């Protein structure tokens, strides 16, 4: 079932897909914001992890596709360790990245990076970035 509210699409199917891909139930989140308080990358994100979980709970896939939060997630699992509901939020963030990458759209394009940028970055960061942000 899909509903449209305020120009946003609410999709039960997107909730189901996210739950299956992540292995987590986003509906369990009680919006306590502990995840945001623990996140070392929260200041760099468009929306806090709590808000991402809120959007995920309502199946706001089109809105989730527009933000950078799950790309900025360091996958450090600090949010997961402190979550009172035991939700592995890092897995949800990874599932959101995977959904985007499965559309065959790269978040970064390696061929467009300058030689100077590539020379300046640590090779381990490049490899990790390419694995995380390219399809």
C-alpha positions as CSV (number, residue, x, y, z in Angstrom):
1,X,0.0,0.0,0.0
2,X,1.3,3.5,-0.9
3,X,-0.1,6.8,0.4
4,X,0.8,10.3,-0.5
5,X,1.0,13.0,2.2
6,X,2.5,16.5,1.7
7,X,4.2,15.4,-1.5
8,X,5.9,12.4,0.1
9,X,5.2,8.8,-0.6
10,X,4.6,6.5,2.4
11,X,5.3,2.9,1.4
12,X,4.8,-0.2,3.4
13,X,6.8,-2.0,0.8
14,X,9.8,0.1,1.4
15,X,9.6,-0.6,5.1
16,X,9.4,-4.3,4.4
17,X,12.3,-4.1,2.0
18,X,14.5,-2.2,4.5
19,X,13.6,-4.6,7.3
20,X,14.5,-7.6,5.1
21,X,17.8,-6.1,3.8
22,X,19.0,-4.9,7.2
23,X,17.6,-7.8,9.3
24,X,16.2,-5.2,11.7
25,X,12.7,-4.0,12.5
26,X,12.7,-0.2,12.2
27,X,9.2,-0.1,13.7
28,X,10.8,-1.0,17.1
29,X,12.5,2.3,17.4
30,X,10.9,4.5,20.1
31,X,12.6,7.7,19.0
32,X,14.6,8.2,22.2
33,X,17.5,9.8,20.3
34,X,20.2,7.8,22.1
35,X,21.6,6.9,18.7
36,X,22.1,10.5,17.8
37,X,23.7,11.3,21.2
38,X,26.2,8.5,20.6
39,X,27.0,9.2,17.0
40,X,30.4,10.8,16.4
41,X,29.3,11.8,12.9
42,X,26.0,13.4,13.7
43,X,27.3,17.0,13.2
44,X,28.2,16.0,9.6
45,X,24.8,14.6,8.7
46,X,21.8,16.2,7.0
47,X,19.5,14.5,9.4
48,X,20.3,12.8,12.7
49,X,20.1,9.0,13.0
50,X,16.9,9.3,15.0
51,X,15.3,11.3,12.2
52,X,16.5,8.7,9.6
53,X,14.9,5.9,11.7
54,X,11.7,8.0,11.9
55,X,11.6,8.4,8.1
56,X,12.3,4.7,7.7
57,X,9.4,3.8,10.1
58,X,7.0,5.7,7.8
59,X,8.5,4.3,4.6
60,X,9.6,7.8,3.3
61,X,11.9,6.3,0.7
62,X,11.9,9.3,-1.6
63,X,13.0,11.5,1.3
64,X,15.6,9.0,2.4
65,X,17.1,9.0,-1.1
66,X,17.8,12.7,-0.9
67,X,19.9,12.8,2.3
68,X,23.6,12.1,3.1
69,X,23.2,10.7,6.6
70,X,23.7,7.0,5.8
71,X,26.7,7.9,3.6
72,X,28.3,9.7,6.6
73,X,27.7,6.9,9.0
74,X,31.1,5.6,10.2
75,X,29.6,2.1,11.0
76,X,31.2,2.4,14.4
77,X,28.1,0.7,16.1
78,X,28.1,3.2,19.0
79,X,24.4,3.7,18.3
80,X,23.8,0.0,18.3
81,X,25.5,-0.6,21.6
82,X,23.4,2.0,23.4
83,X,20.0,1.4,21.7
84,X,17.5,0.5,24.4
85,X,15.5,-1.6,21.9
86,X,18.6,-3.5,20.6
87,X,18.2,-2.2,17.0
88,X,21.4,-2.4,15.0
89,X,21.1,1.0,13.5
90,X,24.4,0.7,11.6
91,X,22.8,-2.3,9.7
92,X,19.9,0.0,8.8
93,X,22.3,2.6,7.5
94,X,24.1,0.0,5.5
95,X,20.8,-1.3,4.1
96,X,19.9,2.3,3.0
97,X,23.3,2.6,1.2
98,X,22.7,-0.8,-0.4
99,X,19.3,0.3,-1.6
100,X,20.8,3.3,-3.3
101,X,23.7,1.4,-4.8
102,X,21.4,-1.3,-6.2
103,X,20.0,1.5,-8.5
104,X,23.4,1.4,-10.1
105,X,24.1,5.0,-9.2
106,X,27.4,5.7,-7.6
107,X,27.5,8.2,-4.8
108,X,31.1,9.0,-5.7
109,X,32.5,8.5,-9.2
110,X,36.1,7.3,-9.1
111,X,36.8,8.3,-12.7
112,X,36.0,11.9,-11.9
113,X,38.4,12.2,-9.0
114,X,41.5,14.3,-9.8
115,X,45.0,12.7,-9.7
116,X,45.9,15.2,-6.9
117,X,43.0,14.1,-4.8
118,X,43.8,10.4,-5.2
119,X,47.5,11.1,-4.4
120,X,46.5,13.0,-1.2
121,X,44.1,10.4,0.3
122,X,45.2,7.4,2.2
123,X,44.9,4.3,0.1
124,X,42.9,2.5,2.7
125,X,40.4,5.4,2.7
126,X,40.0,5.2,-1.0
127,X,39.4,1.5,-1.0
128,X,36.9,1.7,1.8
129,X,35.1,4.6,0.1
130,X,34.9,2.8,-3.2
131,X,33.5,-0.3,-1.5
132,X,31.0,1.7,0.4
133,X,29.9,4.2,-2.2
134,X,30.1,2.6,-5.6
135,X,27.9,-0.1,-7.1
